[in-house]
Amino acid sequence: MNIRTWWRERSYLAPVQRLSEFIETVLLTQIKDNIVIFID
């Protein structure tokens, strides 16, 4: 999966919505371990 392409294809969404969708549809479906996300 190309993350840059995925991100560009959803340019119609606000950045926070894109991040939320990315976490829900990509990270949580592909990574089975615990995930820690730091936002600065």
CHARMM internal coordinates of N, CA and C (Angstrom, degrees):
IC EDIT
DIST 1 N 1 CA 1.4412
DIST 1 CA 1 C 1.5193
ANGL 1 N 1 CA 1 C 109.51
DIST 1 C 2 N 1.3099
ANGL 1 CA 1 C 2 N 115.96
DIHE 1 N 1 CA 1 C 2 N 134.02
DIST 2 N 2 CA 1.4600
ANGL 1 C 2 N 2 CA 121.28
DIHE 1 CA 1 C 2 N 2 CA 176.89
DIST 2 CA 2 C 1.5278
ANGL 2 N 2 CA 2 C 108.32
DIHE 1 C 2 N 2 CA 2 C -96.66
DIST 2 C 3 N 1.3112
ANGL 2 CA 2 C 3 N 116.16
DIHE 2 N 2 CA 2 C 3 N 110.56
DIST 3 N 3 CA 1.4637
ANGL 2 C 3 N 3 CA 121.02
DIHE 2 CA 2 C 3 N 3 CA -175.81
DIST 3 CA 3 C 1.5186
ANGL 3 N 3 CA 3 C 111.34
DIHE 2 C 3 N 3 CA 3 C -66.09
DIST 3 C 4 N 1.3113
ANGL 3 CA 3 C 4 N 117.57
DIHE 3 N 3 CA 3 C 4 N -37.60
DIST 4 N 4 CA 1.4737
ANGL 3 C 4 N 4 CA 119.92
DIHE 3 CA 3 C 4 N 4 CA 179.59
DIST 4 CA 4 C 1.5192
ANGL 4 N 4 CA 4 C 111.41
DIHE 3 C 4 N 4 CA 4 C -62.62
DIST 4 C 5 N 1.3164
ANGL 4 CA 4 C 5 N 116.53
DIHE 4 N 4 CA 4 C 5 N -42.60
DIST 5 N 5 CA 1.4614
ANGL 4 C 5 N 5 CA 120.68
DIHE 4 CA 4 C 5 N 5 CA 178.01
DIST 5 CA 5 C 1.5223
ANGL 5 N 5 CA 5 C 109.82
DIHE 4 C 5 N 5 CA 5 C -64.18
DIST 5 C 6 N 1.3080
ANGL 5 CA 5 C 6 N 116.52
DIHE 5 N 5 CA 5 C 6 N -45.56
DIST 6 N 6 CA 1.4620
ANGL 5 C 6 N 6 CA 121.25
DIHE 5 CA 5 C 6 N 6 CA 178.78
DIST 6 CA 6 C 1.5204
ANGL 6 N 6 CA 6 C 109.76
DIHE 5 C 6 N 6 CA 6 C -56.08
DIST 6 C 7 N 1.3337
ANGL 6 CA 6 C 7 N 116.75
DIHE 6 N 6 CA 6 C 7 N -46.22
DIST 7 N 7 CA 1.4686
ANGL 6 C 7 N 7 CA 122.46
DIHE 6 CA 6 C 7 N 7 CA -177.70
DIST 7 CA 7 C 1.5272
ANGL 7 N 7 CA 7 C 110.50
DIHE 6 C 7 N 7 CA 7 C -64.38
DIST 7 C 8 N 1.3398
ANGL 7 CA 7 C 8 N 117.54
DIHE 7 N 7 CA 7 C 8 N -44.22
DIST 8 N 8 CA 1.4688
ANGL 7 C 8 N 8 CA 121.46
DIHE 7 CA 7 C 8 N 8 CA -179.78
DIST 8 CA 8 C 1.5279
ANGL 8 N 8 CA 8 C 112.05
DIHE 7 C 8 N 8 CA 8 C -65.98
DIST 8 C 9 N 1.3130
ANGL 8 CA 8 C 9 N 116.88
DIHE 8 N 8 CA 8 C 9 N -35.94
DIST 9 N 9 CA 1.4664
ANGL 8 C 9 N 9 CA 120.68
DIHE 8 CA 8 C 9 N 9 CA -179.75
DIST 9 CA 9 C 1.5273
ANGL 9 N 9 CA 9 C 111.94
DIHE 8 C 9 N 9 CA 9 C -65.26
DIST 9 C 10 N 1.2986
ANGL 9 CA 9 C 10 N 116.58
DIHE 9 N 9 CA 9 C 10 N -18.43
DIST 10 N 10 CA 1.4634
ANGL 9 C 10 N 10 CA 120.69
DIHE 9 CA 9 C 10 N 10 CA 179.42
DIST 10 CA 10 C 1.5251
ANGL 10 N 10 CA 10 C 111.53
DIHE 9 C 10 N 10 CA 10 C -111.71
DIST 10 C 11 N 1.3083
ANGL 10 CA 10 C 11 N 116.93
DIHE 10 N 10 CA 10 C 11 N 31.48
DIST 11 N 11 CA 1.4653
ANGL 10 C 11 N 11 CA 121.85
DIHE 10 CA 10 C 11 N 11 CA -178.05
DIST 11 CA 11 C 1.5232
ANGL 11 N 11 CA 11 C 112.28
DIHE 10 C 11 N 11 CA 11 C -65.44
DIST 11 C 12 N 1.3255
ANGL 11 CA 11 C 12 N 117.27
DIHE 11 N 11 CA 11 C 12 N -17.30
DIST 12 N 12 CA 1.4655
ANGL 11 C 12 N 12 CA 120.72
DIHE 11 CA 11 C 12 N 12 CA 178.55
DIST 12 CA 12 C 1.5351
ANGL 12 N 12 CA 12 C 111.93
DIHE 11 C 12 N 12 CA 12 C -72.49
DIST 12 C 13 N 1.3409
ANGL 12 CA 12 C 13 N 117.12
DIHE 12 N 12 CA 12 C 13 N -14.15
DIST 13 N 13 CA 1.4627
ANGL 12 C 13 N 13 CA 121.64
DIHE 12 CA 12 C 13 N 13 CA 178.01
DIST 13 CA 13 C 1.5248
ANGL 13 N 13 CA 13 C 110.62
DIHE 12 C 13 N 13 CA 13 C -90.84
DIST 13 C 14 N 1.3134
ANGL 13 CA 13 C 14 N 115.44
DIHE 13 N 13 CA 13 C 14 N 153.22
DIST 14 N 14 CA 1.4676
ANGL 13 C 14 N 14 CA 120.33
DIHE 13 CA 13 C 14 N 14 CA 173.38
DIST 14 CA 14 C 1.5297
ANGL 14 N 14 CA 14 C 108.01
DIHE 13 C 14 N 14 CA 14 C -67.35
DIST 14 C 15 N 1.3261
ANGL 14 CA 14 C 15 N 118.31
DIHE 14 N 14 CA 14 C 15 N 151.92
DIST 15 N 15 CA 1.4688
ANGL 14 C 15 N 15 CA 120.65
DIHE 14 CA 14 C 15 N 15 CA -177.73
DIST 15 CA 15 C 1.5342
ANGL 15 N 15 CA 15 C 114.15
DIHE 14 C 15 N 15 CA 15 C -53.29
DIST 15 C 16 N 1.3206
ANGL 15 CA 15 C 16 N 117.43
DIHE 15 N 15 CA 15 C 16 N -40.30
DIST 16 N 16 CA 1.4666
ANGL 15 C 16 N 16 CA 119.79
DIHE 15 CA 15 C 16 N 16 CA -180.00
DIST 16 CA 16 C 1.5282
ANGL 16 N 16 CA 16 C 110.38
DIHE 15 C 16 N 16 CA 16 C -66.86
DIST 16 C 17 N 1.3241
ANGL 16 CA 16 C 17 N 117.47
DIHE 16 N 16 CA 16 C 17 N -39.01
DIST 17 N 17 CA 1.4643
ANGL 16 C 17 N 17 CA 120.76
DIHE 16 CA 16 C 17 N 17 CA 177.64
DIST 17 CA 17 C 1.5208
ANGL 17 N 17 CA 17 C 110.88
DIHE 16 C 17 N 17 CA 17 C -65.94
DIST 17 C 18 N 1.3438
ANGL 17 CA 17 C 18 N 116.21
DIHE 17 N 17 CA 17 C 18 N -40.06
DIST 18 N 18 CA 1.4679
ANGL 17 C 18 N 18 CA 120.07
DIHE 17 CA 17 C 18 N 18 CA 177.32
DIST 18 CA 18 C 1.5161
ANGL 18 N 18 CA 18 C 110.83
DIHE 17 C 18 N 18 CA 18 C -61.75
DIST 18 C 19 N 1.3256
ANGL 18 CA 18 C 19 N 116.78
DIHE 18 N 18 CA 18 C 19 N -44.94
DIST 19 N 19 CA 1.4605
ANGL 18 C 19 N 19 CA 120.39
DIHE 18 CA 18 C 19 N 19 CA 179.45
DIST 19 CA 19 C 1.5212
ANGL 19 N 19 CA 19 C 110.73
DIHE 18 C 19 N 19 CA 19 C -61.54
DIST 19 C 20 N 1.3098
ANGL 19 CA 19 C 20 N 116.19
DIHE 19 N 19 CA 19 C 20 N -44.08
DIST 20 N 20 CA 1.4666
ANGL 19 C 20 N 20 CA 120.50
DIHE 19 CA 19 C 20 N 20 CA 179.03
DIST 20 CA 20 C 1.5256
ANGL 20 N 20 CA 20 C 111.08
DIHE 19 C 20 N 20 CA 20 C -60.95
DIST 20 C 21 N 1.3201
ANGL 20 CA 20 C 21 N 117.19
DIHE 20 N 20 CA 20 C 21 N -45.54
DIST 21 N 21 CA 1.4641
ANGL 20 C 21 N 21 CA 120.75
DIHE 20 CA 20 C 21 N 21 CA 178.85
DIST 21 CA 21 C 1.5266
ANGL 21 N 21 CA 21 C 111.04
DIHE 20 C 21 N 21 CA 21 C -64.71
DIST 21 C 22 N 1.3231
ANGL 21 CA 21 C 22 N 116.68
DIHE 21 N 21 CA 21 C 22 N -39.18
DIST 22 N 22 CA 1.4603
ANGL 21 C 22 N 22 CA 120.69
DIHE 21 CA 21 C 22 N 22 CA 178.45
DIST 22 CA 22 C 1.5280
ANGL 22 N 22 CA 22 C 110.86
DIHE 21 C 22 N 22 CA 22 C -61.31
DIST 22 C 23 N 1.3149
ANGL 22 CA 22 C 23 N 115.98
DIHE 22 N 22 CA 22 C 23 N -44.98
DIST 23 N 23 CA 1.4604
ANGL 22 C 23 N 23 CA 119.85
DIHE 22 CA 22 C 23 N 23 CA 179.77
DIST 23 CA 23 C 1.5237
ANGL 23 N 23 CA 23 C 110.39
DIHE 22 C 23 N 23 CA 23 C -62.62
DIST 23 C 24 N 1.3302
ANGL 23 CA 23 C 24 N 116.32
DIHE 23 N 23 CA 23 C 24 N -46.00
DIST 24 N 24 CA 1.4652
ANGL 23 C 24 N 24 CA 120.62
DIHE 23 CA 23 C 24 N 24 CA -176.52
DIST 24 CA 24 C 1.5245
ANGL 24 N 24 CA 24 C 113.27
DIHE 23 C 24 N 24 CA 24 C -70.29
DIST 24 C 25 N 1.3313
ANGL 24 CA 24 C 25 N 117.23
DIHE 24 N 24 CA 24 C 25 N -44.30
DIST 25 N 25 CA 1.4653
ANGL 24 C 25 N 25 CA 119.71
DIHE 24 CA 24 C 25 N 25 CA -171.81
DIST 25 CA 25 C 1.5228
ANGL 25 N 25 CA 25 C 114.40
DIHE 24 C 25 N 25 CA 25 C -93.55
DIST 25 C 26 N 1.3136
ANGL 25 CA 25 C 26 N 117.14
DIHE 25 N 25 CA 25 C 26 N -21.19
DIST 26 N 26 CA 1.4680
ANGL 25 C 26 N 26 CA 119.21
DIHE 25 CA 25 C 26 N 26 CA -177.73
DIST 26 CA 26 C 1.5245
ANGL 26 N 26 CA 26 C 111.04
DIHE 25 C 26 N 26 CA 26 C -111.43
DIST 26 C 27 N 1.3102
ANGL 26 CA 26 C 27 N 116.66
DIHE 26 N 26 CA 26 C 27 N -62.99
DIST 27 N 27 CA 1.4669
ANGL 26 C 27 N 27 CA 119.28
DIHE 26 CA 26 C 27 N 27 CA -174.64
DIST 27 CA 27 C 1.5204
ANGL 27 N 27 CA 27 C 112.59
DIHE 26 C 27 N 27 CA 27 C -60.68
DIST 27 C 28 N 1.3167
ANGL 27 CA 27 C 28 N 116.86
DIHE 27 N 27 CA 27 C 28 N -51.88
DIST 28 N 28 CA 1.4649
ANGL 27 C 28 N 28 CA 119.57
DIHE 27 CA 27 C 28 N 28 CA -174.75
DIST 28 CA 28 C 1.5231
ANGL 28 N 28 CA 28 C 113.09
DIHE 27 C 28 N 28 CA 28 C -69.63
DIST 28 C 29 N 1.3108
ANGL 28 CA 28 C 29 N 117.87
DIHE 28 N 28 CA 28 C 29 N -20.47
DIST 29 N 29 CA 1.4640
ANGL 28 C 29 N 29 CA 119.52
DIHE 28 CA 28 C 29 N 29 CA 178.50
DIST 29 CA 29 C 1.5209
ANGL 29 N 29 CA 29 C 112.32
DIHE 28 C 29 N 29 CA 29 C -89.72
DIST 29 C 30 N 1.3277
ANGL 29 CA 29 C 30 N 117.96
DIHE 29 N 29 CA 29 C 30 N -24.43
DIST 30 N 30 CA 1.4603
ANGL 29 C 30 N 30 CA 120.55
DIHE 29 CA 29 C 30 N 30 CA -175.65
DIST 30 CA 30 C 1.5237
ANGL 30 N 30 CA 30 C 114.04
DIHE 29 C 30 N 30 CA 30 C -103.10
DIST 30 C 31 N 1.3098
ANGL 30 CA 30 C 31 N 117.46
DIHE 30 N 30 CA 30 C 31 N -22.25
DIST 31 N 31 CA 1.4596
ANGL 30 C 31 N 31 CA 120.86
DIHE 30 CA 30 C 31 N 31 CA -178.04
DIST 31 CA 31 C 1.5222
ANGL 31 N 31 CA 31 C 108.23
DIHE 30 C 31 N 31 CA 31 C -110.43
DIST 31 C 32 N 1.2953
ANGL 31 CA 31 C 32 N 116.62
DIHE 31 N 31 CA 31 C 32 N 120.72
DIST 32 N 32 CA 1.4672
ANGL 31 C 32 N 32 CA 121.35
DIHE 31 CA 31 C 32 N 32 CA -176.64
DIST 32 CA 32 C 1.5305
ANGL 32 N 32 CA 32 C 112.87
DIHE 31 C 32 N 32 CA 32 C -93.24
DIST 32 C 33 N 1.3142
ANGL 32 CA 32 C 33 N 117.70
DIHE 32 N 32 CA 32 C 33 N -13.59
DIST 33 N 33 CA 1.4618
ANGL 32 C 33 N 33 CA 120.98
DIHE 32 CA 32 C 33 N 33 CA 179.07
DIST 33 CA 33 C 1.5221
ANGL 33 N 33 CA 33 C 110.09
DIHE 32 C 33 N 33 CA 33 C -84.02
DIST 33 C 34 N 1.3269
ANGL 33 CA 33 C 34 N 115.48
DIHE 33 N 33 CA 33 C 34 N 173.83
DIST 34 N 34 CA 1.4624
ANGL 33 C 34 N 34 CA 120.37
DIHE 33 CA 33 C 34 N 34 CA 175.19
DIST 34 CA 34 C 1.5273
ANGL 34 N 34 CA 34 C 109.56
DIHE 33 C 34 N 34 CA 34 C -65.69
DIST 34 C 35 N 1.3128
ANGL 34 CA 34 C 35 N 116.04
DIHE 34 N 34 CA 34 C 35 N 147.10
DIST 35 N 35 CA 1.4605
ANGL 34 C 35 N 35 CA 122.37
DIHE 34 CA 34 C 35 N 35 CA -179.19
DIST 35 CA 35 C 1.5358
ANGL 35 N 35 CA 35 C 108.51
DIHE 34 C 35 N 35 CA 35 C -123.45
DIST 35 C 36 N 1.3228
ANGL 35 CA 35 C 36 N 116.05
DIHE 35 N 35 CA 35 C 36 N 134.47
DIST 36 N 36 CA 1.4515
ANGL 35 C 36 N 36 CA 121.54
DIHE 35 CA 35 C 36 N 36 CA 174.24
DIST 36 CA 36 C 1.5168
ANGL 36 N 36 CA 36 C 106.41
DIHE 35 C 36 N 36 CA 36 C -119.28
DIST 36 C 37 N 1.3297
ANGL 36 CA 36 C 37 N 116.45
DIHE 36 N 36 CA 36 C 37 N 127.81
DIST 37 N 37 CA 1.4637
ANGL 36 C 37 N 37 CA 121.26
DIHE 36 CA 36 C 37 N 37 CA -178.83
DIST 37 CA 37 C 1.5204
ANGL 37 N 37 CA 37 C 108.45
DIHE 36 C 37 N 37 CA 37 C -119.30
DIST 37 C 38 N 1.3176
ANGL 37 CA 37 C 38 N 116.82
DIHE 37 N 37 CA 37 C 38 N 123.97
DIST 38 N 38 CA 1.4483
ANGL 37 C 38 N 38 CA 122.80
DIHE 37 CA 37 C 38 N 38 CA 176.45
DIST 38 CA 38 C 1.5243
ANGL 38 N 38 CA 38 C 109.07
DIHE 37 C 38 N 38 CA 38 C -105.49
DIST 38 C 39 N 1.3082
ANGL 38 CA 38 C 39 N 116.63
DIHE 38 N 38 CA 38 C 39 N 127.01
DIST 39 N 39 CA 1.4677
ANGL 38 C 39 N 39 CA 121.12
DIHE 38 CA 38 C 39 N 39 CA 177.91
DIST 39 CA 39 C 1.5060
ANGL 39 N 39 CA 39 C 107.26
DIHE 38 C 39 N 39 CA 39 C -119.81
DIST 39 C 40 N 1.3149
ANGL 39 CA 39 C 40 N 115.07
DIHE 39 N 39 CA 39 C 40 N 124.57
DIST 40 N 40 CA 1.4575
ANGL 39 C 40 N 40 CA 120.45
DIHE 39 CA 39 C 40 N 40 CA -177.40
DIST 40 CA 40 C 1.5057
ANGL 40 N 40 CA 40 C 109.56
DIHE 39 C 40 N 40 CA 40 C -105.92
END
COOR INIT
IC SEED 1 N 1 CA 1 C
IC BUILD
